[in-house]
Amino acid sequence: MTAETRSALTENNTVSTLPPERPTAKAMWRLLLFFIFYIIFRLLVEVTLSVSCYSIGPTLPKALRDFLILGESTEEILLTGDCKVLISGIGFLVAGLMIRAKAFEYDKKYTLKKQASKAVYVFIALAAMAMALFLNILILKSGITEISEDYAEVAKAQYDCSFLVGFIVYGFISPLSEELMFRGILYNGFKRYFKMMAALLMSSAFFSLYHGNGVQGMYSFAISVFIVYSYEKTGNFLATVLIHMMCNLTAYIFTYAYDVMSQGLVNALFGISFVIAAACIYILFFMKKKVASDKAENE
């Protein structure tokens, strides 16, 4: 199938019915390069800003210096948790901006745009928040967070900052950046060459491995599957960003407040979140089946 034919079909919103193109080594390498460049952009920005803070931090006004620098000694300068998380957020932002054009291009070409009802978005939002809460409590109850050194290091870095800084960076900036990469480019890119289920599993696997530790990897894989399902359900890229934001915000707020919660409250939230997530996912799936059934009867 020629690119012109595919483009014409896309404009008529029939992209989902197109057979995948034959994958080539060059095409797969191109997708991998986008992922590599995304990581490199983030690292370059973070390293540059970190070096800048180490270099000019001591010369800044006291208020700003106290915000950026934890302490000074004869051997080293230490950055505050707020400074490190803000640097990470800027890295996310720059990396996302660098790939945004390709992500929007792939979204337009390879995702069928739909008119999802408001009810669909409501159930997706409730399911996302409930899933995030349920999975986080499940992970904490399992005890695997206590034996994973990699996760402990990541968690310390994420929560070694003020609530507001973490709320903004992890609740809004990183979800937008990651959705541009993992759903905008990788999922749509894989879907161009493979069936939807294969694209879902491959992009979710990349998202899982990207987090660098088993605890977050398992959680991220499950959330990625739901994000992709919602993406296909609505055909709306913005929905993936909002779902990711809600999941991150729910997890961040819960983890921040976990130490002051009673075990009874945690158990209650565990049960309630499971029921809400299961009910919403069932309704979304049932709604899909019902629409298909009604369409078949009308035909």
C-alpha angles and dihedrals in degrees: 000000000000124000089242092056092047091049092051092049091048091055088055091053095245096117094116091062094054117109113241117264118246108271118235132193089246092053093049091046090052091055091047090051091056088054092047093048090050090056092044093050090052094048094046092052093045094047092046093050093044092052089047092053092048090048104043101019096094091052096054125100113281097253093052092040091054090050094051104033124057095192145325131231136169090267108039149000117234123210121221122246090248091054093049094048093047090051089051090050092052089049090053091048096050093045090050093049091051093058102031096100093055092044092054090045092054091045091054094046104041109027121076111231114228140181102239117187123245089249090061091055092047093052092045091052093048092046092049095052093042092048092049091050095044094047093047092051090045091053092048092047092049091061095225091123089066095056099041110089092183091055091046090056093048093046092050091052093047096049099035090094140069116288093244095053092048091044092056099040100041097029100048117002102047095044092054093047095046094047091054088055106036104033102018097048112010101039094041090042093052091044088058090064105024139041117275096257092051091048090049093052095043096048091044090051090053090048090050096048091044090068091063102219136073098239097055090035094063092044093046093050092054093046091047092055090054093046091053091047089052090046090056092042094055104021086219120127091196088062091062091053093049092047091050090048093050092048092049094045093048092049094044095049093045094048091047091053097037097096093058095045122100118239089242092058092047091051091049092050089047092057096040094048091050092052093046094047094047093046094048094046090049091050092049091050092044091049089054092050093045093052090050091048093049091048091051092050092050091051 
